Amino acid sequence: MNNDENKKELSAEEIIEAEKPETEKIEINSKSEVKAYNTNSDGQNSKKKKTKSPKAPRQKMSKARFNHTIGALVITAVVLVATILLNVVVSLMSDKLPGMSIDLTSKGAFQLSETSIKLAQNVKKDLKITFLDDKQSYRSKASSNTYYAQVMAIAEEYGKYNNKISAEYISIVDNPNFENKYPQETLSADNIIVSCGDKYRILDQYDIFNVKSYYSTYSYIASSKAEEAFDGAILSVTSTESTKLAIVEDNSTEDFTYFKNILEQNNYELVSVKLEQEDIPKDAKMLIVFTPEKDFSKTAAKKIRTYLENNKEYGKNMLYIPSSKTYKTPNLDEVLSDWGITVGDGLAYELESSSVYGRNMYDGILCYMGSNAFTSKFDDNSAPVISSYARPITLDSDAETQSLLQYSSKSGVCPSDADDSYDFTGNAKGNIIIAGYGVNGIFANDKKSSDKISTVFVFGSSTMFEKTILASTYSDQKYILAMLSESCGRVDQEISVEAKELTQYDVQIDNNSASVIGLVCYVGLPIAVICAGLIVFVKRRNK
């Protein structure tokens, strides 16, 4: 039988089965393993072979695409560098050029007034504003209190209008030898020194700020008067004009070197006079008599009266500071009586405990200021004037006299001969005057004429003129200088700038905020630019 015949004998089902393709059988054994087999047309099983799909050929980057990528990277780098340079340049320019910083406070607290700008522009010699603390420490204060930031800003503003003015920061803790430049001074890290040549002024916290107390529990800064303080100090150390004062220390054993140093630093020319041998210079604006322990001769007393009368032209001043001990000085007392003033025996005491700042009822006593022309500009109530071991002053009500300083309603006078049985409470008459003045001369009878008067000031406390109080945080030094300036006609050298109150409505940037803004500008913005560039790069690469 040939092959053709065999094919004919196959059934139709067999032909269909023979034409089926290979199929895959799956065998699941007892161990849950799955095995795949191929079943061929003979029913034999054979394992399926794994085949790998061919990898697509890697395409080469086109020249145009490469150029786009390089261009994106170059642009990103240029923008990044330009951003950093812009931040650096703006920072440098804001320090060197006025007007680059923007003051958003309601009264321009961080910039100089026109008066201060003119004062700065007129400085002819090198002038330094020295903070006695390192800059980082002062910035730390500024970060927690905006008033300190305002002081730093104002100090550095002067240099923007005159390159001869500079602000510097020197820590007296890290540089103890710095204090050797000022052997007469007691310095602290809170002080700021304004100096020009050999002249200098030391500013403390009460000069810089208006400080107020809350029920004697704590103090706080109510406003800043930094600009006025800096202006006054700059004017003082740069002024070439001086006022002559005649100093009489005959018969005195007390040391007033510190007070005289303060006068010289404030442009007063001091001339020492031996009253028994010399005449008082006619061009002296004021005669100062320090704590005589014995009386002047009648001749010397007459020289004082002649000086004050000034050939009936008057226009002179005298400051008398008696000793805390009672000495008999009838000739000097007679001169004072012509001006309606008497220095009493003994010492003034204070029984109001809240007015006693010292060790006892005679020491560190709070003084109440009278309202008059000499104190009208004195408003620093937070830093009081104090007095120690003061002689009482009596003013003649029939004369032209005025009280300057007095104790409370619970004060009194203890006589120099009082014993242990003295009744302090019963003798507390109250409102004891310890400083005052009187005027004498020719008084005008009509408005067309002016008075020709001389003024005599008496301060019962010699301690007020010693370093113990003058170098303290109390306002005695400021008060005395204000009195001298007014009486000597130096009002043209006074500076008046409105105190700056930084309220919650003022827009301020403290140190922490500035740091955040700096990080955003110096770090955040460049990173954002880099990220944007990478995103552009990736998108273009995957096109």
ABEGO torsion letter per residue (X at the ends): XBAAAAAAABBAAAAAAAABBBBBBBBBBAAGBBBBBBBBAAGBBBBBBBBBBBBBBBBBBBAAAAAAAAAAAAAAAAAAAAAAAAAAAAAAAAAABBGABBBABAAGAABBBAAAAAAAAABABBBBBBBABBAAAAAAAAAABAAAAAAAAAAAAAAAABAABBBBBBBAAABAAAAAABAABBBBAABBBBBBEABBBBBBAAAABBBBBBGGABBBBABBAAAAAAAAAAAAAABABBBBBBBBABGBABBAAAAAAAAAAAGBBBBBBBAAABBBBAABABBBBBGBABBBBAAAAAAAAAAAAGGGAEGBBBBBBBBABBBBBAAAAAAAAAAGBBBBBEBBBBABAAABABABAABGBBBBBBBBAAAAABABAABBBBBBGBBBBBBBAABBBBBABBBBAABBBBBAABBAABBAAAABAEGBBABBBBBBEBBBABAABBBBBBBBBBBABAAAABAAAAABABAAAAAAAAAAAAAAGAAAABBBBBBBBBBAABBBBBAAAAAAAAAAAAAAAAAAAAAAAAAAAAAAAAX
